[in-house]
């Protein structure tokens, strides 16, 4: 097994596959795509969407994934689902991975600054630094690390809204950011429940270390119900205004509420995890279409 920190696979097909694993392009894309929501909420249009800014944020999110895997490679080696990652199996040396992450950061810096200037760049860096320092560090200390860590996930929404509006605060963006922040928290805890033994072996703090199964279900239920209430506040604050989409919000919230209670009762965490992803996507699409379309 190669041990050099500068090693990389000379088979470029395999190297490309390992780069994808490190940078998680699909997850990074889904995170960056929430920025569309922040932009549309203010502009009510996608006609002048800042694609260069979007690519810059995407590359920065990808760099965060690579750096996270560099930092946690020893922990990943103790987890069944991550023990075959490129850095753990030494298919790529950590200095090569660091060079790749640095290239992503440099490219994203140029793209973000080129289209939107220093303000967006500062908020982008804040999200990256928060993720690779505060959140990554807290995961080994507390099972509630995801609460402050979720701030990273809402940064694209705020960055694109701030770019479009030139402002720093409004109740509209506050409600949207809080909604997607709240949705991330049970999302991560459900992953922990699915891979609880892995997280324990790797030395991460999880809810199972301090709470009973009933207490864990109650905690997850509280955060889900809080997210559903925030979803309804989209209507109260006029972020969803047309009758068709208001009805859609209520229908989606009702169906997800009933389904989530069922899944929690029967400890079907995998199904609830998938349903939470679908719910988040549906809420995002409802807000997007309501703001873009005139019904």
C-alpha positions as CSV (number, residue, x, y, z in Angstrom):
1,X,0.0,0.0,0.0
2,X,1.5,3.4,-1.0
3,X,2.5,5.5,2.0
4,X,3.8,8.7,0.4
5,X,1.7,11.8,1.2
6,X,2.2,12.8,-2.5
7,X,0.9,9.6,-4.0
8,X,-1.9,9.5,-6.5
9,X,-3.3,6.8,-8.8
10,X,-1.7,6.8,-12.2
11,X,-4.8,5.3,-13.7
12,X,-6.6,8.5,-14.5
13,X,-10.0,6.8,-14.7
14,X,-9.6,5.6,-11.1
15,X,-8.1,8.9,-10.1
16,X,-11.1,10.8,-11.4
17,X,-13.4,8.4,-9.5
18,X,-11.4,9.1,-6.3
19,X,-11.6,12.8,-6.8
20,X,-15.4,12.5,-7.1
21,X,-15.5,10.6,-3.8
22,X,-13.5,13.3,-2.1
23,X,-15.4,16.3,-3.4
24,X,-18.9,14.8,-3.3
25,X,-20.1,16.6,-6.4
26,X,-23.8,15.6,-6.1
27,X,-24.1,16.6,-2.4
28,X,-22.1,19.7,-3.0
29,X,-24.4,20.6,-5.9
30,X,-27.5,20.1,-3.9
31,X,-26.1,22.3,-1.1
32,X,-25.1,25.0,-3.6
33,X,-28.4,24.8,-5.4
34,X,-30.2,26.1,-2.3
35,X,-28.7,29.5,-3.3
36,X,-31.2,29.6,-6.1
37,X,-33.9,29.9,-3.5
38,X,-32.2,32.9,-1.8
39,X,-31.8,34.6,-5.2
40,X,-35.4,34.0,-6.4
41,X,-37.0,35.1,-3.1
42,X,-35.7,38.6,-3.7
43,X,-35.7,38.9,-7.5
44,X,-38.8,36.8,-8.4
45,X,-36.9,35.7,-11.5
46,X,-34.1,33.5,-12.8
47,X,-33.4,35.6,-15.9
48,X,-30.2,37.1,-14.6
49,X,-29.1,34.3,-12.3
50,X,-25.4,34.7,-11.3
51,X,-24.0,31.4,-12.8
52,X,-20.4,32.4,-12.1
53,X,-21.2,33.0,-8.4
54,X,-23.0,29.6,-8.4
55,X,-19.9,27.8,-9.7
56,X,-17.7,29.6,-7.2
57,X,-19.9,28.5,-4.3
58,X,-20.0,25.0,-5.7
59,X,-16.2,24.7,-5.9
60,X,-15.9,26.1,-2.4
61,X,-18.4,23.5,-1.0
62,X,-16.4,20.8,-2.8
63,X,-13.2,22.0,-1.2
64,X,-14.8,21.8,2.2
65,X,-15.6,18.1,1.6
66,X,-12.1,17.4,0.6
67,X,-10.6,19.2,3.6
68,X,-13.0,17.4,5.9
69,X,-11.9,14.0,4.7
70,X,-8.3,15.1,5.2
71,X,-8.9,16.1,8.8
72,X,-11.1,13.0,9.6
73,X,-9.1,10.4,7.7
74,X,-8.1,8.6,10.9
75,X,-11.7,8.5,12.1
76,X,-13.0,7.4,8.7
77,X,-10.6,4.4,8.9
78,X,-12.7,3.2,11.9
79,X,-16.0,3.4,10.1
80,X,-17.3,0.6,7.8
81,X,-19.1,3.1,5.4
82,X,-16.0,5.3,5.0
83,X,-13.0,3.0,5.4
84,X,-12.6,2.7,1.6
85,X,-12.4,6.4,1.0
86,X,-9.3,7.4,-1.1
87,X,-7.4,9.0,1.7
88,X,-8.1,6.1,4.1
89,X,-7.1,3.4,1.7
90,X,-4.2,5.6,0.6
91,X,-5.1,5.6,-3.1
92,X,-4.4,9.4,-2.8
93,X,-1.9,11.0,-0.5
94,X,-3.2,13.7,1.9
95,X,-0.9,16.3,0.4
96,X,-2.2,15.6,-3.1
97,X,-5.7,16.0,-1.6
98,X,-4.7,19.2,0.1
99,X,-3.3,20.5,-3.2
100,X,-6.6,19.7,-4.9
101,X,-8.6,21.4,-2.2
102,X,-6.4,24.5,-2.5
103,X,-7.0,24.6,-6.3
104,X,-10.7,24.5,-5.7
105,X,-10.5,27.3,-3.2
106,X,-8.4,29.5,-5.5
107,X,-10.8,28.9,-8.4
108,X,-13.8,29.6,-6.3
109,X,-12.2,32.7,-4.8
110,X,-11.6,34.1,-8.3
111,X,-15.2,33.3,-9.5
112,X,-17.0,34.6,-6.4
113,X,-14.9,37.8,-6.3
114,X,-15.2,38.3,-10.1
115,X,-19.0,38.3,-10.1
116,X,-20.1,39.5,-6.7
117,X,-17.1,41.1,-4.9
118,X,-15.7,41.0,-1.4
119,X,-18.9,40.7,0.6
120,X,-20.0,37.4,-1.0
121,X,-16.4,36.2,-0.8
122,X,-16.2,36.9,3.0
123,X,-19.5,35.1,3.7
124,X,-18.3,32.2,1.6
125,X,-15.1,31.9,3.5
126,X,-17.0,32.2,6.7
127,X,-19.1,29.1,5.8
128,X,-16.0,27.1,4.8
129,X,-14.0,28.0,7.9
130,X,-17.1,27.3,10.1
131,X,-17.4,23.9,8.6
132,X,-13.8,22.7,8.7
133,X,-13.0,24.2,12.1
134,X,-16.0,24.7,14.4
135,X,-18.3,21.9,13.1
136,X,-15.6,19.3,12.5
137,X,-14.1,19.9,15.9
138,X,-17.4,19.9,17.8
139,X,-18.4,16.5,16.3
140,X,-16.0,14.8,18.7
141,X,-17.2,16.8,21.7
142,X,-21.0,16.9,21.5
143,X,-23.8,15.1,19.8
144,X,-25.4,18.5,19.3
145,X,-22.5,19.7,17.0
146,X,-25.0,19.7,14.1
147,X,-26.9,22.6,15.6
148,X,-24.2,25.2,15.1
149,X,-22.9,23.2,12.2
150,X,-26.1,23.6,10.2
151,X,-25.1,27.3,9.8
152,X,-22.8,26.1,7.0
153,X,-25.7,24.6,5.1
154,X,-27.7,27.8,4.9
155,X,-24.8,30.0,3.8
156,X,-25.5,29.6,0.0
157,X,-29.1,30.7,0.6
158,X,-27.9,33.8,2.4
159,X,-25.0,34.6,0.0
160,X,-27.3,34.6,-3.1
161,X,-30.0,36.6,-1.3
162,X,-27.4,39.2,-0.1
163,X,-26.0,39.4,-3.6
164,X,-29.4,40.0,-5.2
165,X,-30.7,42.4,-2.5
166,X,-27.5,44.2,-1.4
167,X,-29.0,44.0,2.2
168,X,-27.9,42.1,5.2
169,X,-31.2,41.2,6.9
170,X,-34.9,40.8,6.2
171,X,-37.6,38.7,7.9
172,X,-38.1,36.8,4.7
173,X,-34.6,35.5,4.4
174,X,-34.5,34.9,8.2
175,X,-37.5,32.6,8.0
176,X,-36.1,30.7,5.0
177,X,-32.7,30.3,6.5
178,X,-34.2,29.1,9.8
179,X,-36.4,26.6,8.1
180,X,-33.5,25.0,6.2
181,X,-31.3,25.1,9.3
182,X,-33.9,23.3,11.3
183,X,-34.3,20.7,8.5
184,X,-30.6,19.8,8.5
185,X,-30.6,18.9,12.2
186,X,-32.9,15.9,12.2
187,X,-31.4,15.0,8.8
188,X,-28.0,14.5,10.4
189,X,-29.3,12.7,13.5
190,X,-31.2,10.2,11.3
191,X,-27.9,9.4,9.5
192,X,-26.4,8.9,13.0
193,X,-29.2,6.5,13.9
194,X,-28.6,4.5,10.7
195,X,-24.8,4.2,11.3
196,X,-24.7,4.5,15.1
197,X,-22.2,1.7,15.6
198,X,-19.9,3.3,13.0
199,X,-20.0,6.7,14.6
200,X,-19.3,5.2,18.0
201,X,-16.3,3.2,16.7
202,X,-14.9,6.4,15.2
203,X,-15.1,8.3,18.4
204,X,-17.9,10.8,17.4
205,X,-20.4,11.9,19.9
206,X,-24.0,10.7,19.1
207,X,-27.3,11.0,20.7
208,X,-27.3,7.3,21.7
209,X,-24.5,8.0,24.1
210,X,-26.6,10.2,26.3
211,X,-30.3,9.4,25.5
212,X,-32.6,6.4,25.4
213,X,-34.4,5.4,22.2
214,X,-37.6,7.0,23.3
215,X,-35.8,10.3,24.1
216,X,-34.0,10.3,20.8
217,X,-37.3,9.8,18.9
218,X,-38.8,12.7,21.0
219,X,-35.9,15.0,20.2
220,X,-36.1,14.2,16.4
221,X,-39.9,14.7,16.5
222,X,-39.5,18.1,18.2
223,X,-37.1,19.3,15.5
224,X,-39.3,17.9,12.7
225,X,-42.4,19.6,14.1
226,X,-40.5,22.8,14.5
227,X,-39.5,22.6,10.8
228,X,-43.1,22.0,9.9
229,X,-44.2,25.1,11.8
230,X,-41.5,27.1,10.1
231,X,-42.8,25.8,6.7
232,X,-46.2,27.2,7.5
233,X,-44.7,30.5,8.4
234,X,-43.7,30.8,4.8
235,X,-47.4,31.4,4.2
236,X,-47.8,33.8,7.1
237,X,-44.9,36.0,5.9
238,X,-46.2,36.0,2.3
239,X,-43.3,34.0,0.9
240,X,-45.9,31.7,-0.6
241,X,-48.9,33.7,-1.8
242,X,-50.9,31.9,-4.5
243,X,-53.7,29.6,-3.4
244,X,-52.4,26.7,-5.4
245,X,-49.0,26.8,-3.6
246,X,-50.5,27.6,-0.2
247,X,-52.6,24.5,-0.5
248,X,-49.5,22.6,-1.6
249,X,-47.6,23.7,1.5
250,X,-50.4,22.5,3.8
251,X,-50.8,19.2,2.0
252,X,-47.0,18.5,2.0
253,X,-46.8,19.4,5.7
254,X,-49.7,17.3,6.7
255,X,-48.5,14.2,4.8
256,X,-45.0,14.5,6.1
257,X,-46.2,15.0,9.6
258,X,-48.3,11.8,9.6
259,X,-45.6,9.8,7.8
260,X,-42.8,11.0,10.1
261,X,-44.7,10.0,13.2
262,X,-45.3,6.5,11.7
263,X,-41.6,6.1,10.9
264,X,-40.5,7.2,14.4
265,X,-43.0,4.9,16.1
266,X,-41.6,1.9,14.1
267,X,-38.0,3.2,14.2
268,X,-37.8,3.3,10.4
269,X,-35.0,5.9,10.3
270,X,-33.9,5.1,6.7
271,X,-37.3,5.8,5.3
272,X,-37.8,8.9,7.4
273,X,-34.4,10.2,6.2
274,X,-35.5,9.8,2.6
275,X,-38.8,11.4,3.3
276,X,-37.1,14.4,4.9
277,X,-35.0,14.9,1.8
278,X,-38.1,14.8,-0.4
279,X,-39.9,17.1,1.9
280,X,-37.1,19.7,1.8
281,X,-37.0,19.5,-2.0
282,X,-40.8,19.9,-2.3
283,X,-40.8,23.0,0.0
284,X,-37.9,24.5,-2.0
285,X,-39.7,23.9,-5.3
286,X,-43.0,25.3,-4.0
287,X,-41.3,28.5,-2.9
288,X,-39.4,28.8,-6.1
289,X,-42.4,28.3,-8.4
290,X,-44.7,30.5,-6.3
291,X,-42.2,33.3,-6.7
292,X,-41.4,32.8,-10.4
293,X,-44.9,31.9,-11.7
294,X,-47.9,34.2,-11.6
295,X,-51.0,32.1,-11.0
